[in-house]
Amino acid sequence: MASISHSAVAFGGASASDLLGSSSNGVSGVPLRTLGRARLGTRRDLAVVAKMRKVKKLDHPWPDNADPNVKGGVLTHLSHFKPLNVKPKPVTLEFERPLIDLEKKIIDVRKMANETGLDFSDQILSLENKYQQALKDLYTHLTPIQRVNIARHPNRPTFLDHVFSITEKFVELHGDRSGYDDPAIVTGIGTIDGRRYMFMGHQKGRNTKENIQRNFGMPTPHGYRKALRMMYYADHHGFPIVTFIDTPGAFADLKSEELGQGEAIAHNLRTMFGLKVPIVSIVIGEGGSGGALAIGCANKLLMLENAVFYVASPEACAAILWKTAKAAPKAAERLKITAPELCKLQIADGIIPEPLGGAHADPSWTSQRIKKAINESMDELMKMDTPELLKHRMLKFRKIGGFQEGLPVDPKKKINMKRKEEPIWKTSGLNIEDEVKKLMQQRLDAKEPSVTSPLSGMDEMMAKLKREVDREFSDAAKAIGLKDRLTTLRGEFSKVNSQDQLVHPALKDKFEKLRDELNQGLSAAPNYESLKYKLDMLKELSKSKSLAEKSNKGATLKQEINKKFAEVIDRPDIKEKYRALKAEIENVGVSTLQDLDHELKEKIVKVKKEIELELANALKSLGLDVEVVKSKAKELSEQTSFSDVKVKIEELNEEIKEGIENVVKSSDLKEKIELLKLEVAKAGKTPDVVSKNRIAALEQQIKQSLAEALDSSNLKEKHEKLKAEISKTIESSGGLDGRLKRQYPNEDGSTYDEPRVEMNVGANRTFA
């Protein structure tokens, strides 16, 4: 309040209001400032009071000295979106932490070079190359949840960052003409290469203050109605529409629901299908649910390489299905929300590449790729007339969700779009464990072996496990410092195998030494537990597969035998014989088989033998050997007679084998055998005379060495004693069938006449 007092002035015959209203500068030529307190008629003080109301100062973006040559035109000064005064702080995602060590090393070496003045350019260049390679390996093998984290990166370029980078002129348009301007959705007109477009998109903040102002890119109904107004405007004036999608979803508070959030989104969906201008939508970050689709019903839907498009966030999906948000990585993989997966499902129409490290690593480069994709898509769509354009947009969405088996689903490639990624054979241990458990449970749940039980799933799982085990072995070898030697040795072995040669003894020794070192140091590897666990799973799966194959073979054979038996029994001649024999037994009228006469019993035995013979022939037709079963008494007597002799034969056989192995392991004989193998390999299938003589001489030397070694031992005496004992046993048992005469058992159950050793020296050649 301000009160101004001056010397008193008296007025007569006029009221104070008349006097004050007579002039704005004063009363009868007297300034108001000189009035102060005046006595008007009566003797009372008069005070003139002025009340000043405080008004918020308007924040006009237009500067006092506006530059008319600014990029984007002079109207860009109207935008509140200005370059940040402070550079955003770098943010490292969880999976990027391995790169931090390399960055620190590069910084330390550069600092040391600056302080000492020494030349460390080679070391710096080497570290930078390692960093770039690690960055490339990391960003070419991203998992779905890692792409989600990149799409949500705080420093990722926003809609206005891209628009001001790709347009020559841009002016922002505000308001939904219903009393509100939602800052979470930005609309405006801009030009690219002289062609006007209507741009609209979700706008996130670049820092906390802007995110609060922009509501973290989550629009209210006012934002969608503003976008709808600009769509009608563009349709009226014939401007093609380009929308940028980057929102976690529409704002879902009580006020938005009261204002008709669902109705606003539905109105946009319906309207976009009737617009007569081309529409291109680009997902630059995350596209969440209906909030993204409200400006995404376009003729072409393009996605940045690390963008995601989903109906529910991975965290929400995990909380619903697995009751915990920690299962978000699993949910992200199952939802198929990345750009490559959506292109395969024909939801997205193309992938715009990003630089290594994500769009925030080089925003300008990313913007130029977006600009190129917009021009190419618009050139294609502008060739269509209005009915064709509307039909194209309708069919794009009508085909979503329709699947046909056996047809390829790869997306049609566009020029300058990212090429299809090669499949990454890397499976998490959790998924393999789940699949193995599922396969094993299927085997356990089966009540009886099924002939048609599929083994392809088990074979595929074993192939996955083998790849995982190979990778784990490589990682373990790298951890204990043996990877280079292992790689070199693998190359030498593959070279030998490709030339179909025998392995040289020196190379074999190298392999054995490396294997021993790897086995000794394997327990110290960081992934030893994982490797051991996967090996156990592979062994268990192999065992289960073997049992399943045996079970399937047994079931198949059982069915074939039953089928053959049924064919034999159902033959008319067999049935006729059976009926005639049955009728003859009934005519006799006896109660038990013992009461039958001798002639009838012989008939029964004869018919039984005929049927058995037919069944035996049926089994032989299946490739089965039929052995006549002997009586238990005779079998028991034979087992008792020869059990002692068989035990002695087995013991002698073991001693002979052990003696031969000891002789073969001797250094002199071992070298001769290896030389023989090399000679045979060099000679090949058609050896010359010299090679034949060398091979024959080596064979004779090896035989002579073996004979001398065996003669020097007491094995020969034991062999002669055992032969005499076998002869006595055979004579005492009446000869029997001579099965023990000069025969010795092999490991596979077969027999041989004399102790002998066979050696394989390659090229399909053996000598005994």
Secondary structure, DSSP 8 states (H G I E B T S, - for coil): -EE-------B-SS-HHHHHHT-SSEETTEEGGGTSS--BSSS-----EE-------------TT--TT-TB-GGGGG-S----SS-------GGGTHHHHHHHHHHHHHHHHHHH----HHHHHHHHHHHHHHHHHHHTS--HHHHHHHHT-TTS--HHHHHHHH-SEEEEE---SSS---TTEEEEEEEETTEEEEEEEE---SSHHHHHHHGGG---HHHHHHHHHHHHHHHHHT--EEEEEEES----SHHHHHTTHHHHHHHHHHHHTT-SS-EEEEEEEEEEHHHHHTT---SEEEEETT-EEESS-HHHHHHHHSSSGGGHHHHHHHHT-BHHHHHHTTSS-EEE---TT-GGG-HHHHHHHHHHHHHHHHHHHTTS-HHHHHHHHHHHHHTTT---TTS-------TTS-----------HHHHHHHHHHHHHHHHH-SS--TT---HHHHHHHHHHHHHHHHHHHHHHHHTT-HHHHHHHHHHHHHHHHTT----HHHHHHHHHHHHHHHHHGGGSTTHHHHHHHHHHHHHHHHHHHHHHHHHHHHHHHHHHHHHHHHHHT-HHHHHHHHHHHHHHHHHT-SSGGGS-HHHHHHHHHHHHHHHHHHHHHHHHTT--------HHHHHHHHHHHHHHHHHHHHHHHHHHHHHHHHHHSHHHHHHHHHHHHHHHHH-SS--HHHHHHHHHHHHHHHHHHHHHHHHSTHHHHHHHHHHHHHHHHHHTTTTT-TTTT-EE-TTS-EESS----EE-STT-EE-
